[in-house]
Amino acid sequence: MTFQPKGGMCAACRHALRDCSSLPFSSMPVLQRDGQTTIVRCTQFQHQRRK
C-alpha cells in the first residue's frame, strides 16, 4: 500500500520545496483510499501565508 499526502495541501504548504519523503505518512489521518493508494492529511502541513 502506498501512502501519499493530499497534493493540494503540498502545493499550499510553506515546506513545498522540502523533500518530505521521510515523513511517516502511514501514521497520518486517512482522507481517501483508492485501490493501493491511501491519501492522507499531512500532520506537518503549515500554510504558506501563516507566520
BAFI-3210 file (N, C-alpha, C; in Angstrom, 3 decimals, decimal comma, padded with zeros to 6 digits):
// residues 51
n [1|2|3|4|5|6|7|8|9|10|11|12|13|14|15|16|17|18|19|20|21|22|23|24|25|26|27|28|29|30|31|32|33|34|35|36|37|38|39|40|41|42|43|44|45|46|47|48|49|50|51]
n.u [000,843|000,502|001,169|000,166|000,502|-002,133|-002,287|-003,053|-002,659|000,102|000,884|000,128|001,648|004,116|006,439|006,793|008,898|010,599|012,085|009,966|009,787|010,617|008,835|006,418|004,055|002,306|001,234|-000,420|-003,581|-006,141|-007,587|-008,704|-009,151|-007,921|-007,822|-004,628|-003,521|-003,373|-004,635|-003,505|-003,820|-001,421|000,400|002,378|001,838|001,903|000,449|001,366|000,989|000,828|002,599]
n.v [-001,178|002,224|005,289|008,597|012,114|014,583|016,287|019,010|020,167|020,010|021,771|024,211|024,430|025,714|024,337|023,372|023,031|021,353|018,113|015,763|013,068|011,350|011,560|010,185|009,032|006,861|006,857|009,001|010,853|009,308|010,315|009,390|006,325|004,589|001,959|000,693|002,971|005,304|008,286|010,842|013,220|015,508|015,847|017,645|019,887|023,335|026,335|028,490|031,256|031,759|032,781]
n.w [000,000|-000,784|000,717|000,467|000,581|000,516|-002,449|-002,909|-000,445|-000,228|-002,240|-001,151|001,082|003,355|003,297|000,774|-001,051|000,193|000,755|001,554|001,765|003,786|005,860|008,193|006,631|006,722|009,253|009,409|009,373|007,486|004,442|002,077|000,304|-002,457|-004,201|-004,233|-003,219|-000,588|000,463|002,536|005,296|005,783|008,695|009,142|007,760|007,034|006,416|003,725|004,042|006,729|009,668]
ca.u [000,000|001,239|000,579|000,521|-000,172|-003,054|-001,491|-003,418|-002,020|001,526|001,038|-000,095|002,464|005,339|007,547|006,538|010,140|011,362|011,918|009,182|009,628|010,928|007,784|005,681|002,719|001,446|000,606|-001,201|-005,017|-006,547|-008,657|-009,322|-008,444|-008,197|-007,024|-003,388|-003,057|-004,106|-004,372|-003,513|-003,654|-000,076|000,392|003,441|001,372|001,837|000,048|002,411|000,713|000,934|003,952]
ca.v [000,000|003,478|006,420|009,811|013,298|015,257|017,183|020,412|020,632|020,185|022,980|025,395|024,311|026,518|023,406|022,770|022,719|020,423|016,693|015,232|011,627|010,591|011,732|008,937|009,169|005,730|007,102|010,238|010,613|008,920|011,091|008,634|005,122|004,326|000,794|000,538|004,288|005,918|009,725|011,238|014,629|015,652|016,498|018,653|020,977|024,708|027,177|029,436|032,639|031,908|033,020]
ca.w [000,000|-000,894|001,428|-000,273|001,119|-000,399|-003,290|-002,718|000,787|-000,534|-003,058|-000,325|002,296|003,393|003,086|-000,546|-001,755|001,029|000,475|002,665|001,565|005,002|006,864|008,447|006,053|007,089|010,559|009,313|009,187|006,133|003,818|000,996|-000,163|-003,863|-004,577|-003,479|-002,765|000,511|000,548|003,950|005,655|006,335|010,007|009,140|006,908|007,544|005,291|003,308|004,469|008,192|010,178]
c.u [000,887|000,486|001,095|-000,197|-001,077|-002,294|-001,786|-002,796|-000,539|001,764|000,918|000,789|003,725|006,576|007,468|007,817|011,026|011,111|011,236|009,040|009,919|009,867|006,972|004,234|001,780|000,750|-000,252|-002,669|-005,373|-007,703|-009,423|-008,473|-008,879|-007,318|-005,823|-002,862|-003,972|-003,670|-004,524|-003,406|-002,317|-000,128|001,488|003,051|001,351|001,538|001,116|002,207|000,854|002,384|004,175]
c.v [001,240|004,571|007,695|011,000|013,917|016,353|018,656|020,993|020,887|021,485|024,255|025,427|025,175|025,655|022,747|022,355|021,732|018,976|016,057|013,713|010,798|010,745|010,446|008,991|008,042|005,924|008,371|009,916|010,350|009,792|010,263|007,407|004,857|003,166|000,648|001,855|004,819|007,374|010,137|012,753|014,751|016,439|017,558|019,888|022,304|025,594|028,221|030,825|032,845|032,066|032,317]
c.w [000,000|-000,148|000,780|000,356|000,067|-001,138|-003,103|-001,462|000,535|-001,302|-002,226|000,927|002,223|003,190|001,706|-001,277|-000,985|000,585|001,686|002,607|002,819|006,095|007,007|007,938|006,469|008,436|010,566|009,037|007,714|005,666|002,797|000,680|-001,594|-004,319|-003,675|-002,907|-001,662|000,601|002,008|004,106|006,361|007,649|010,132|008,321|007,668|006,349|005,007|003,895|005,963|008,593|011,477]
res [m|t|f|q|p|k|g|g|m|c|a|a|c|r|h|a|l|r|d|c|s|s|l|p|f|s|s|m|p|v|l|q|r|d|g|q|t|t|i|v|r|c|t|q|f|q|h|q|r|r|k]
***
